[in-house]
Amino acid sequence: MFKNLITYRIGEGWTADAQALAEQLAKEPFLPCAPTQPLAVGWAPPRGVEHAPLVEVVDGHWLVKLKREQRLLPSSVVNERLDELCEHIEETTGRKPGKKARKDLKEQAEHELLPRAFTKTSATQVWIAPKDGLLFVDAGSSSRADEVVTLLIQASPGLSLQLVQTAESPAAVMAAWLMDGVTPEGFQIERECELKGSDEQKPVVRYARHPLDIDEVRAHLTSGKMPTRLALSWNERVAFTLTEGFTIKKISFLDLAFEGRPEASGDEAFDADLALATGELGRLIPALIEGLGGEHDFAAGPAPAPVPALLPEPTEAVSEEAPPW
């Protein structure tokens, strides 16, 4: 159901219910690209069924979906057509088009080619937990999450969102976990991580399918490298990767999470998947925030900058080499 999650705190004063939000989103529905339109963005039914609700509600959790369609027009194709137009003008007038004329001709070339361009469709899901005052965007990059959040705020008056930041730096806390092997209750370090140095060369060491409770990892930490991502699991139910910016990536549900759940299909399968995802992640994320010192109180001042963990000196030198990730 979800692969990545970026977490936001919903500001006080937003009173929209699911029906009201659906009506607000219906004002900006997704419509496919027109022949000369390079990009189309709008809200679509999360269930993927035409005329289904724009806000799905399961066990008090809401799901909405932003859909986008983009026409793929390679620059090489545009430049080839631009050259043809410029050559034609030079042959008929005896002079080469200037800078401004080339810019206008490029726009003409794009306009001509867009109707024949292939389209690429993608969608971004938004999970809203109104009782907890949290909103999650299933995006792997901040730029995509920013696009979704901006459009959602525009669609729903009174909605304000603030990225959740933890009281302690995720990088420093992950370094401590790797250094002493002690994690919050229920969490376990898995076999992937990325460590990055802070000097001018910014060296990077990546481990994949590799034990992390080894002296080599601790030596890298002692030398000043900090974790930028770390694979974890929670209660043998969910596996994920935590990043230094508190983005949760590569989410997967483990066998234990499916125990006792009956087989389902069609609409029932959608509801069951959403209930599973929100149920498991709805417990994991608060526990993870607590493990990182709790949620930062912005009213008390700016969030603390990441600081290196206090680590002991290495007992011996180790190689900076590590297997590629």
Sequence and secondary structure as in RCSB ss.txt:
>XXXX:A:sequence
MFKNLITYRIGEGWTADAQALAEQLAKEPFLPCAPTQPLAVGWAPPRGVEHAPLVEVVDGHWLVKLKREQRLLPS
SVVNERLDELCEHIEETTGRKPGKKARKDLKEQAEHELLPRAFTKTSATQVWIAPKDGLLFVDAGSSSRADEVVT
LLIQASPGLSLQLVQTAESPAAVMAAWLMDGVTPEGFQIERECELKGSDEQKPVVRYARHPLDIDEVRAHLTSGK
MPTRLALSWNERVAFTLTEGFTIKKISFLDLAFEGRPEASGDEAFDADLALATGELGRLIPALIEGLGGEHDFAA
GPAPAPVPALLPEPTEAVSEEAPPW
>XXXX:A:secstr
  S EEEEEE TT    HHHHHHHHTTSB     TT SEEEEEE TT  TT  SSEEETTEEEEEEEEEEEE  H
HHHHHHHHHHHHHHHHHHSS   HHHHHHHHHHHHHHHGGGSEEEEEEEEEEEETTTTEEEE  SSHHHHHHHHH
HHHHHSTT  EEE  BSS HHHHHHHHHHH    TTEEEEEEEEEE  STT  EEEESSS  SSHHHHHHHHTT 
EEEEEEEEETTTEEEEEETTSEEEEEEE HHHHTT     HHHHHHHHHHHHHHHHHHHHHHHHHHTTSB  GGG
 S            SS   S     
